[in-house]
Amino acid sequence: MRLIAELERRVAQEQSLFRAQLLREDIGRLRRLEELAHAAPDLAAFKQTASRIGWTQGDARTHELGSALDRFLEAVHAGHTGIPDDAQELRIRETWLELHRTRMERLVGCLSTPVPKPVE
């Protein structure tokens, strides 16, 4: 996945210790996703496991990532079920940017508001 290489280049150049740590954590998540994509028997199994790898602290707010996380996981899974190509790598990158933006909004939001209880 080219996204991992891109984030590794960014962490090597990052001057902020905080941002560098966030990048390293994301790289770890992406590597875990690659392992899960290879091991999962189908998309549903992959998404079930991959949606709970610490996208938010203790996954307490992961449910708030909703469709952004779904689209990213679908792109990653598709990238491992076929022959990787530029279009698929672009889809992974675009859905990652959407997910990352959504996660950062939640991160900032959680610093100022209490964690809502998930609807059961």
Sine and cosine of phi, psi and omega as CSV:
sin_phi,cos_phi,sin_psi,cos_psi,sin_omega,cos_omega
0.00,0.00,0.87,-0.49,-0.04,-1.00
-0.89,0.46,-0.44,0.90,-0.01,-1.00
-0.86,0.51,-0.61,0.79,0.02,-1.00
-0.89,0.46,-0.72,0.69,0.01,-1.00
-0.88,0.48,-0.64,0.77,0.02,-1.00
-0.89,0.46,-0.71,0.71,0.01,-1.00
-0.93,0.37,-0.56,0.83,0.06,-1.00
-0.90,0.44,-0.64,0.77,0.06,-1.00
-0.90,0.44,-0.66,0.75,-0.01,-1.00
-0.91,0.41,-0.66,0.75,-0.02,-1.00
-0.91,0.41,-0.55,0.83,0.02,-1.00
-0.92,0.40,-0.43,0.90,-0.03,-1.00
-0.98,-0.21,-0.17,0.99,-0.11,-0.99
-0.94,0.33,0.76,-0.65,0.01,-1.00
-1.00,-0.06,-0.40,0.92,0.01,-1.00
-0.99,0.14,0.84,-0.54,0.03,-1.00
-0.88,0.47,-0.60,0.80,0.00,-1.00
-0.90,0.44,-0.78,0.63,0.00,-1.00
-0.91,0.42,-0.60,0.80,0.04,-1.00
-0.88,0.47,-0.65,0.76,0.03,-1.00
-0.91,0.42,-0.68,0.74,0.04,-1.00
-0.88,0.48,-0.64,0.76,0.04,-1.00
-0.90,0.44,-0.69,0.73,0.03,-1.00
-0.88,0.47,-0.65,0.76,0.03,-1.00
-0.90,0.43,-0.65,0.76,0.03,-1.00
-0.91,0.41,-0.64,0.77,0.04,-1.00
-0.87,0.49,-0.68,0.73,0.05,-1.00
-0.87,0.49,-0.68,0.73,0.04,-1.00
-0.89,0.46,-0.68,0.73,-0.02,-1.00
-0.91,0.41,-0.62,0.79,0.07,-1.00
-0.90,0.43,-0.65,0.76,0.05,-1.00
-0.89,0.45,-0.65,0.76,0.04,-1.00
-0.87,0.50,-0.65,0.76,0.03,-1.00
-0.87,0.49,-0.69,0.72,0.04,-1.00
-0.88,0.48,-0.72,0.70,-0.02,-1.00
-0.90,0.43,-0.63,0.78,-0.01,-1.00
-0.89,0.45,-0.59,0.80,0.02,-1.00
-0.95,0.31,-0.54,0.84,-0.09,-1.00
-1.00,-0.01,-0.40,0.92,-0.10,-0.99
-0.95,0.31,0.69,-0.72,0.01,-1.00
-0.95,0.31,-0.42,0.91,0.00,-1.00
-0.34,-0.94,0.08,-1.00,-0.05,-1.00
-0.88,0.48,-0.68,0.73,-0.04,-1.00
-0.87,0.49,-0.70,0.71,0.02,-1.00
-0.91,0.42,-0.67,0.75,0.03,-1.00
-0.87,0.50,-0.76,0.65,-0.05,-1.00
-0.90,0.45,-0.61,0.79,-0.01,-1.00
-0.88,0.48,-0.72,0.69,0.00,-1.00
-0.97,0.25,-0.70,0.71,-0.11,-0.99
-0.94,0.35,-0.35,0.94,-0.01,-1.00
-0.98,0.18,-0.07,1.00,-0.03,-1.00
-0.80,-0.60,0.79,0.62,0.02,-1.00
-0.91,-0.41,0.41,0.91,0.05,-1.00
1.00,-0.02,0.61,0.79,0.03,-1.00
-0.90,0.43,-0.51,0.86,0.14,-0.99
-0.78,-0.63,0.24,-0.97,-0.04,-1.00
-0.82,0.57,0.90,-0.44,0.00,-1.00
0.88,0.47,0.28,0.96,-0.07,-1.00
0.83,0.55,0.36,0.93,-0.03,-1.00
-0.90,0.43,-0.50,0.86,-0.03,-1.00
-0.88,-0.47,0.21,0.98,-0.03,-1.00
-0.86,0.51,-0.57,0.82,0.01,-1.00
-0.86,0.52,-0.39,0.92,0.01,-1.00
-0.97,0.24,-0.21,0.98,-0.01,-1.00
-0.98,0.18,-0.35,0.94,0.15,-0.99
0.64,0.77,-0.84,-0.54,-0.13,-0.99
-0.92,0.39,-0.46,0.89,0.03,-1.00
-0.89,0.45,-0.69,0.72,0.04,-1.00
-0.93,0.38,-0.68,0.74,0.02,-1.00
-0.84,0.54,-0.75,0.67,-0.02,-1.00
-0.89,0.45,-0.63,0.77,0.02,-1.00
-0.91,0.41,-0.72,0.69,-0.01,-1.00
-0.89,0.46,-0.62,0.78,0.05,-1.00
-0.89,0.45,-0.65,0.76,0.02,-1.00
-0.91,0.41,-0.69,0.73,0.01,-1.00
-0.90,0.44,-0.72,0.70,0.00,-1.00
-0.88,0.48,-0.71,0.71,0.02,-1.00
-0.88,0.47,-0.56,0.83,0.02,-1.00
-0.93,0.38,-0.32,0.95,-0.01,-1.00
-0.96,-0.27,-0.08,1.00,0.01,-1.00
-0.98,-0.19,-0.26,0.97,0.01,-1.00
-0.82,-0.57,-0.22,-0.98,0.06,-1.00
-0.99,0.12,0.88,-0.48,-0.01,-1.00
-0.87,0.50,0.68,-0.73,0.05,-1.00
-0.63,-0.78,0.10,-1.00,-0.05,-1.00
-0.87,0.50,-0.64,0.76,-0.02,-1.00
-0.90,0.44,-0.65,0.76,0.00,-1.00
-0.93,0.36,-0.66,0.75,0.04,-1.00
-0.89,0.46,-0.61,0.79,0.05,-1.00
-0.91,0.42,-0.67,0.75,0.04,-1.00
-0.88,0.47,-0.68,0.73,0.04,-1.00
-0.87,0.49,-0.73,0.68,-0.03,-1.00
-0.89,0.45,-0.70,0.72,-0.02,-1.00
-0.90,0.43,-0.69,0.72,0.01,-1.00
-0.94,0.34,-0.50,0.87,0.09,-1.00
-0.90,0.44,-0.72,0.70,0.00,-1.00
-0.86,0.51,-0.65,0.76,0.05,-1.00
-0.90,0.44,-0.72,0.69,0.02,-1.00
-0.89,0.45,-0.71,0.71,-0.01,-1.00
-0.87,0.49,-0.70,0.72,0.03,-1.00
-0.87,0.49,-0.70,0.71,0.01,-1.00
-0.90,0.43,-0.69,0.73,0.01,-1.00
-0.89,0.46,-0.68,0.73,-0.02,-1.00
-0.91,0.41,-0.60,0.80,0.08,-1.00
-0.88,0.48,-0.66,0.75,0.01,-1.00
-0.93,0.36,-0.63,0.78,0.02,-1.00
-0.88,0.47,-0.74,0.67,0.03,-1.00
-0.90,0.44,-0.67,0.74,0.01,-1.00
-0.89,0.46,-0.60,0.80,-0.04,-1.00
-0.95,0.32,-0.31,0.95,0.05,-1.00
-0.97,0.24,-0.29,0.96,-0.06,-1.00
-0.87,-0.49,-0.17,0.99,-0.01,-1.00
-0.71,-0.70,0.41,-0.91,0.05,-1.00
-0.95,0.33,0.38,-0.92,0.01,-1.00
-0.96,0.28,0.84,-0.54,0.05,-1.00
-0.96,0.29,0.52,-0.86,0.04,-1.00
-0.98,0.21,0.69,-0.72,0.04,-1.00
-0.91,0.40,0.56,-0.83,0.04,-1.00
-0.98,0.18,0.77,-0.64,0.00,-1.00
-0.94,-0.35,0.00,0.00,0.00,0.00
